[in-house]
Amino acid sequence: MSENADLEIKAGWVLPVHPDPTVSLENHSILIKDEKILDILPTAAAADKYSPATVIDRTSSIVMPGLINAHTHTGMTLMRGRADDLPLLKWLHDVVWPIEGAFASKEEFCEDGAMLAAAEMIRGGITCFSDMYWYPAAAARVTVRTGMRAVIGMVLIEYPSAYAKGVDEYIAKGHDIMQQFQGEDRITFSYAPHAPYTVATETWKKLGELSQKNGVFIHTHLHETREECSASCVLDRSHPACHLSENECHPVEDFRRMGLLSSKLVAAHMVHMTDEEIQLCAEKGVNIAHCPSSNSKLASGFCPVHKFLKAGINVALGTDSACSNNSLSLLEEMKLTALNTKNLAGDATALPAYTAIQMATFNGAKAFGLEDVTGSLEVGKAADIISIDVHTHAGNSPMFDAHSAVVYAAAREDVNDVMVNGKFLLKEGTHCTVDIGDTLKRMSHWRSKIMEEFPQK
């Protein structure tokens, strides 16, 4: 008697990612039932064992876990291309913050930006994202509507904004949003203080206590630029990247003194690190969200990923915002990570393709405590799955190695299907949960507003 299943995906190649990231299973099927992976087995054997309600043929595709964007700011997608060719602090102070002051103070702006980001991420195979932006409920609503999975950052800075008047209100509003969306199984939350140079010591300590008490991760920017480290070491208050601490030290050392270095910390960037700091982060279990395109575009430096991996640090991948990238493509981030790391290490074997895939999937899930839910294709885990066509487009064929094809050749147009919890968000290249026409109409509205108030010189 065969067992019932909701869906069978007949795959040319399956990349499970975990527990062994090197594995590639040819001519295998994935069976899905009740939103979860029921089985992974040779397609020939599946015919005798299961009676699926629906069967889809993806024998010309690589089927793998959905990609996880470990660091982004979805609302900023509406500023794509508006702050190019600038270093980080000039980018922030001269362009981004003024535009945000005028428009990101409106929840509608943040929600429309998040929807545009979601449309782009889904098209590129991203099933889960970790967000950090104003009005986090806006991104949460978009997550519900699109069917994605998300870690919504409860944003916080030391200063008043249109969103909140002070630290206590930032925290209270974050907790209210957590309560509002507690029934959504695809949404979890993080405390998202911006950076050491915008958040004070007492606030960091308070967040550390709340993180421990509530079991909620802290997601922040850390050691993004050389200036952040050098100015903090001498407490150069004239420099905008100097941390707000009274300690003359690198921010990572300050975090150690405050007890913030732990497996509950996801630190974005971590570009400028001493060997001692790398070892300290490894010992404490710190997670790192590496954003190579943003780091390169802002000339922030090259992250020593090979040293992190050798030390045993969990390194995930992020796109950062579309305003500093300018693409929300983890396919691009995987390739750039592999290339930069090989070059920086002077070793072509320093970061193989399968490791880049692991960073963009399982490591992202692990960074936010979701590794038992998503990030790999394993029986019992959520059916968060994508397929990448390797036979339709000239740029991704011939295909000799599945891992290589994904990292070094695949592009957004090669992504054929995207599903979360067994439900299609993208099927055969067509969006199932996003109204692209309406999304682009809203984008055009905000573009006109930005151009009107901030005309390009």
C-alpha positions in Angstrom: 0.0 0.0 0.0 1.6 3.3 -1.1 1.6 6.3 1.2 -0.2 9.5 0.3 1.8 12.8 -0.3 0.7 16.2 -1.3 3.4 16.8 -3.8 6.3 15.1 -5.5 9.2 17.1 -7.1 11.1 15.0 -9.5 14.5 16.6 -9.5 17.5 16.3 -11.8 19.8 17.0 -8.8 19.0 17.6 -5.1 21.4 19.5 -2.9 20.3 18.7 0.7 23.2 21.0 2.2 23.0 19.4 5.7 24.4 17.3 7.3 26.9 17.0 4.4 27.2 20.1 2.3 29.1 18.3 -0.4 26.3 15.9 -1.3 24.5 16.1 -4.7 21.8 13.5 -5.3 21.0 12.8 -9.0 17.6 11.8 -10.2 15.9 12.0 -6.8 12.4 13.0 -5.7 11.3 15.2 -2.8 7.9 14.2 -1.3 6.0 16.9 0.6 3.1 16.4 3.0 1.4 18.9 5.4 4.0 21.7 4.6 7.0 19.5 5.5 9.5 17.3 3.7 8.2 13.7 3.9 11.0 11.9 2.1 14.0 12.3 -0.2 14.7 9.2 -2.3 15.6 8.0 -5.8 12.8 8.9 -8.2 12.5 5.2 -9.3 11.9 4.1 -5.7 9.4 6.9 -5.1 7.0 5.5 -7.7 6.5 2.3 -5.6 6.4 4.0 -2.2 4.2 7.1 -2.6 0.9 8.2 -4.2 1.3 12.0 -4.5 -1.7 14.2 -5.3 0.5 16.3 -7.6 3.8 15.6 -9.4 6.0 18.3 -11.0 8.9 17.5 -13.3 12.1 19.4 -12.5 14.5 16.9 -14.0 16.3 19.7 -15.8 16.7 21.6 -12.5 18.8 21.7 -9.3 16.5 21.5 -6.3 17.8 22.9 -3.1 16.9 24.8 0.1 15.5 28.3 -0.2 18.2 31.0 0.3 18.3 33.0 3.5 19.2 36.7 3.4 20.7 37.2 6.9 21.0 41.0 6.7 18.9 43.5 4.8 16.9 46.7 5.1 13.8 46.1 2.9 12.3 49.6 3.1 15.5 51.1 1.6 14.7 49.3 -1.7 12.9 52.5 -2.8 16.2 54.3 -2.6 18.1 51.9 -5.0 20.6 53.8 -7.1 20.1 57.1 -5.2 23.3 57.0 -3.1 26.0 55.5 -5.3 29.8 55.8 -5.3 30.1 57.1 -1.7 31.8 55.8 1.4 29.6 54.6 4.2 29.4 57.7 6.5 29.0 60.2 3.6 26.4 57.8 2.1 24.5 57.8 5.4 24.8 61.5 6.4 24.6 63.2 3.0 22.0 61.1 1.2 20.3 58.2 3.1 19.4 59.8 6.4 18.0 63.0 4.8 15.8 60.9 2.4 14.7 58.7 5.3 13.9 61.8 7.4 11.5 62.9 4.7 10.0 59.5 3.6 10.9 56.6 5.9 9.0 58.5 8.6 5.9 57.2 6.8 4.9 53.6 7.4 3.5 53.4 3.9 6.9 54.1 2.4 8.4 51.3 4.5 5.7 48.8 3.5 5.9 49.6 -0.2 9.7 49.3 0.0 9.4 45.9 1.7 7.0 44.6 -0.9 9.3 45.6 -3.7 12.2 43.9 -1.9 10.1 40.8 -1.3 9.2 40.6 -5.0 12.9 40.8 -5.9 14.0 38.4 -3.3 11.4 35.7 -4.2 12.4 36.0 -7.9 16.0 35.3 -6.9 15.2 32.2 -4.7 15.2 33.9 -1.3 12.6 32.3 1.0 13.7 33.9 4.3 15.1 37.3 5.2 16.3 39.1 8.4 15.2 42.7 8.2 16.2 45.8 10.1 14.2 48.9 9.3 11.8 51.5 10.6 8.2 50.4 11.2 8.9 46.7 11.4 5.2 45.9 11.4 5.3 46.9 7.7 7.8 44.2 6.8 5.9 41.7 9.0 2.7 42.4 7.1 4.5 42.0 3.8 5.8 38.7 5.0 2.3 37.5 5.8 1.0 38.5 2.4 3.8 37.1 0.3 4.2 33.8 2.2 7.9 34.4 2.9 9.7 33.5 6.1 11.3 36.4 8.1 13.2 37.5 11.2 11.8 41.0 11.8 14.2 43.3 13.5 12.8 45.5 16.3 14.7 48.7 15.3 16.3 50.9 17.9 18.7 53.9 18.0 19.5 56.2 20.8 17.8 59.2 19.3 14.2 60.2 18.7 12.6 59.6 15.3 9.2 59.7 13.7 8.8 56.1 14.8 9.7 56.4 18.5 10.6 59.2 20.9 13.2 57.3 22.9 14.8 53.9 23.9 11.9 52.8 26.0 9.4 53.5 23.3 11.5 51.7 20.7 11.5 48.6 22.9 7.9 48.8 23.9 6.8 49.2 20.2 9.0 46.2 19.3 7.4 44.1 22.0 3.9 45.2 20.9 4.7 44.0 17.3 6.0 40.7 18.6 2.7 40.2 20.4 0.7 41.2 17.3 2.3 38.6 15.1 2.9 35.9 17.6 0.5 33.5 15.8 2.5 33.7 12.5 4.7 30.6 12.4 6.8 32.1 9.6 7.8 35.2 11.6 10.3 35.5 14.4 11.9 38.6 15.8 15.2 40.1 16.8 16.3 43.1 18.7 17.9 45.4 16.0 19.9 48.2 17.6 21.6 50.0 14.7 25.3 50.2 15.6 27.8 51.0 18.4 27.9 54.6 17.2 24.2 55.1 17.5 23.4 53.1 20.6 24.7 53.9 24.1 26.2 51.5 26.7 23.2 51.4 29.1 20.9 50.6 26.2 23.2 47.8 25.0 23.2 46.4 28.5 19.4 46.5 28.7 19.1 44.8 25.3 21.5 42.1 26.5 19.3 41.4 29.5 16.1 41.4 27.4 17.8 39.0 24.8 18.7 36.6 27.6 15.3 36.9 29.3 13.2 36.5 26.2 15.4 34.3 24.1 15.5 36.8 21.3 18.5 37.4 19.1 20.4 40.7 18.8 21.1 41.7 15.2 23.3 44.8 14.6 26.1 46.3 12.5 29.5 45.8 13.9 33.1 46.6 12.8 31.8 47.7 9.3 34.6 50.2 8.7 38.1 50.8 9.7 37.1 54.2 11.0 34.6 52.7 13.4 37.4 50.8 15.1 40.1 53.4 15.0 37.9 56.3 16.3 36.5 54.1 19.1 40.0 53.2 20.3 40.8 56.8 21.0 37.2 58.0 21.7 37.5 60.5 18.9 34.0 62.1 19.4 34.5 64.3 16.4 34.2 61.2 14.2 30.7 60.0 13.6 31.7 56.4 13.7 33.1 56.5 17.2 31.2 54.3 19.5 29.1 55.9 22.3 30.9 53.9 25.0 33.4 55.5 27.4 35.9 52.7 26.8 38.9 53.3 24.6 38.7 50.0 22.6 37.3 48.3 19.6 33.5 47.8 19.7 34.0 44.0 19.8 36.0 44.4 23.0 33.4 46.7 24.4 30.7 44.1 23.6 32.8 41.5 25.5 32.9 43.7 28.5 29.1 44.1 28.3 28.5 40.4 28.0 27.0 40.7 24.5 29.2 38.3 22.6 27.2 35.1 22.4 25.4 32.7 20.1 22.4 35.1 20.4 24.4 37.9 18.6 24.2 38.2 14.8 26.8 40.8 13.8 26.6 42.2 10.3 29.8 43.0 8.4 32.7 42.4 10.9 35.2 43.5 8.2 38.0 44.7 10.4 38.9 42.1 12.9 42.2 41.2 14.7 43.1 37.5 15.0 42.4 37.8 18.7 39.0 39.2 18.1 38.2 36.4 15.6 39.2 33.8 18.2 37.1 35.5 20.9 34.0 35.5 18.6 34.6 31.9 17.9 34.8 31.0 21.6 31.6 33.0 22.3 29.6 31.5 19.4 29.0 34.8 17.6 27.2 34.6 14.2 28.4 36.8 11.4 26.3 38.1 8.5 28.7 38.7 5.6 27.7 41.3 3.0 30.4 41.3 0.3 28.7 43.5 -2.3 27.8 46.3 0.1 31.3 46.2 1.7 32.9 46.5 -1.7 30.6 49.2 -3.1 31.1 51.4 0.0 34.8 50.5 0.0 34.5 49.3 3.6 37.1 46.6 3.1 37.3 42.8 2.6 36.0 40.6 5.3 38.4 37.7 6.3 35.8 35.0 5.8 38.5 32.3 5.5 39.8 33.1 8.9 36.2 33.1 10.4 35.5 29.7 8.9 38.8 28.2 10.0 38.1 29.4 13.5 34.7 27.7 13.4 32.5 30.8 13.3 29.0 30.5 11.8 29.1 32.8 8.8 25.8 33.6 6.9 25.3 35.8 3.9 23.3 39.0 3.5 22.6 41.4 0.7 22.4 44.5 2.9 20.1 47.1 1.4 19.3 47.7 -2.3 20.6 51.2 -1.6 24.2 49.9 -1.0 24.3 46.8 -3.2 22.2 47.6 -5.4 20.7 44.1 -5.9 19.0 41.8 -3.4 20.5 38.6 -5.0 22.1 36.0 -2.8 23.2 34.2 -6.0 25.5 37.2 -6.6 26.6 37.3 -2.9 27.6 33.6 -3.0 29.7 34.1 -6.1 31.4 37.3 -4.7 32.0 35.6 -1.4 33.8 32.7 -3.0 35.8 34.9 -5.3 36.8 37.5 -2.7 37.7 34.8 -0.2 39.9 32.9 -2.6 41.7 36.1 -3.6 42.1 37.4 0.0 43.4 34.0 1.2 45.6 33.5 -1.9 44.2 30.1 -2.1 41.7 28.9 -4.8 40.5 26.2 -2.4 39.7 28.6 0.5 36.0 28.6 -0.1 34.5 25.9 -2.4 31.1 26.3 -4.0 29.4 24.0 -1.6 30.5 26.1 1.4 29.1 29.2 -0.3 25.8 27.4 -0.6 25.9 26.3 3.0 26.5 30.0 4.0 23.5 31.1 2.0 21.1 28.5 3.4 21.9 26.4 6.6 24.2 29.0 8.2 21.6 31.7 7.8 19.0 29.6 9.5 21.5 28.7 12.3 22.4 32.3 12.8 18.8 33.0 14.0 18.1 29.7 15.6 16.0 28.4 12.7 18.2 25.4 11.7 15.6 22.9 13.0 13.0 24.5 10.8 14.6 25.5 7.5 17.9 26.0 5.7 18.4 22.4 4.5 16.4 19.6 2.8 15.8 17.1 5.6 12.9 14.9 6.4 10.6 16.7 8.9 11.8 20.2 8.1 9.7 22.9 6.4 9.3 22.5 2.7 11.2 25.8 1.9 12.5 24.8 -1.5 13.7 26.3 -4.7 14.5 25.0 -8.2 17.2 26.4 -10.5 16.9 25.5 -14.2 20.2 24.5 -15.7 19.1 23.6 -19.2 17.0 26.5 -20.5 19.5 29.4 -20.5 22.8 29.4 -22.3 24.6 31.1 -19.4 24.1 28.1 -17.1 24.9 25.2 -19.4 26.5 22.8 -19.9 26.2 21.7 -16.2 28.9 19.3 -14.9 28.7 20.0 -11.2 25.5 21.2 -9.4 27.2 23.2 -6.6 29.4 25.0 -9.2 26.4 25.8 -11.4 24.6 27.4 -8.5 27.5 29.5 -7.3 29.4 30.5 -10.3 26.9 30.5 -13.1 23.3 30.8 -11.9 21.4 34.0 -12.3 18.0 35.3 -11.1 16.3 34.2 -14.3 17.4 30.6 -13.8 15.2 30.4 -10.6 12.2 28.5 -11.6 10.2 27.7 -8.4 10.2 29.1 -4.9 8.1 27.6 -2.1 7.8 28.1 1.6 6.0 25.5 3.8 5.2 23.7 0.6 3.3 26.6 -1.0 4.5 28.2 -4.2 5.6 31.8 -4.0 7.0 31.5 -7.5 6.1 28.8 -10.0 7.8 28.4 -13.4 9.2 31.9 -13.1 5.8 33.6 -12.3 5.0 35.2 -9.0 2.1 33.6 -7.1 1.8 35.9 -4.1 3.0 39.3 -5.3 1.0 41.7 -7.6 4.0 43.0 -9.6 2.0 45.6 -11.5 0.7 47.2 -8.3 4.2 46.9 -6.6 5.8 48.7 -9.5 3.1 51.4 -9.5 3.8 52.1 -5.9 7.5 52.2 -6.6 7.0 54.8 -9.3 4.9 56.9 -6.9 7.8 57.1 -4.4 10.4 57.6 -7.0 8.6 60.7 -8.2 8.3 62.0 -4.6 12.0 61.4 -3.9 13.1 63.1 -7.2 10.8 66.1 -6.4 12.2 66.7 -2.9 15.8 65.6 -3.6 16.6 66.4 -7.2 19.8 64.8 -8.4 22.6 67.2 -9.0 
